[in-house]
Amino acid sequence: MNVLVTGGAGYIGSHATRQLLDAGHRVVVIDNLSLGHRPAVDPRAAFAELDLGATDAIMDLLVEHKVDVVMHFAALASVPESVADPLRYYHHNTAGTVSLLRAMERHGVKRIVFSSTCATYGEPGEMPIVETMPQDPINPYGRSKLMVERILRDRAAADSGFAFTALRYFNVAGCARDGSLGEDHTPESHLIPIVIQAALGRRDSITIFGDDCPTPDGTCVRDYIHVEDLCAAHIRAMDAMTDGTARFCNLGIGRGYSVREVIDVVQQVTGRPVNVQTGPRRPGDPPSLYATAELAEREFGWKAQITDLSEIVESAWKWFESHPDGYRSD
């Protein structure tokens, strides 16, 4: 198939692009490079530096490359930033997706795999989280993604041939296990890279945001899914779509690890100590989030293969040790 990947120069999008190409698909990537990295884009893919708001230019690409399906990763994804600057999140995540959907509609592209988030659930009253639980996000990031889910429902209701799968991610982590693709954010907001940076001496310390959560060790608990597993789920979801498909599926490993557990595993894997401080809990940050992904297994045969936190951290360590300056190291 001919696949348009939005945000394909970013962390997840670059891994997905490679997997799509390796599976024999043809890929065109768009990315505005505000957060992504041009060297992360597989040279086998076509590339256009575009913002999601460039509706007409995206439509031209859809025509030029005869796109069959869209994988939509492009988004802002920092919970604290969304609380501080909500309009930016609604502009990029929600309005940007509307622009993309308009371009698709004009060209007749009717299939999309959407990068949603567990943040749409807010603070569920029980764990693990299943797809039928109420969605009540507690931060603008989660609300910006939930709005897109509702837009997709409405788009599908208006056109019986339109098909979508919205995949609600939990915490994506790790890097390509061969060390060739990684994670490079400025500023970095993901826990495992932050702890690894401290182990490398590139940070003086790390801060645990809250040690008084209602969790076994008082620190936040999250479900960490390896990026390669996540991208494999996207391809399976894409391949399983038919006219009228409308799916919402969790992607996770089915258990949570606490912040302290992550720190301990990073120290074990790297053999280096990490200086840890404790700060107050952040607004909009639920104490515990982990999934059941049984629906994804039933719907399109996906199940996480990398579920041990040490293996996830080892893949990230391999990248960061050999690329201390991210893609600028090459």
Secondary structure, 3 states (H helix, E strand, C coil): CEEEEECCCCHHHHHHHHHHHHCCCEEEEECCCCCCCHHHCCCCCEEECCCCCCHHHHHHHHHHCCCCEEEECCCCCCHHHHHHCHHHHHHHHHHHHHHHHHHHHHHCCCEEEEEEEHHHHCCCCCCCECCCCCCCCCCHHHHHHHHHHHHHHHHHHHCCCCEEEEEEECEEECCCCCCCCCCCCCCCCCHHHHHHHHHCCCCCCEEEECCCCCCCCCCCEECEEEHHHHHHHHHHHHHHCCCCCEEEEEECCCCCEEHHHHHHHHHHHHCCCCCEEEECCCCCCCCEECECCHHHHHHHCCCCCCCCHHHHHHHHHHHHHHCCCHHHHC
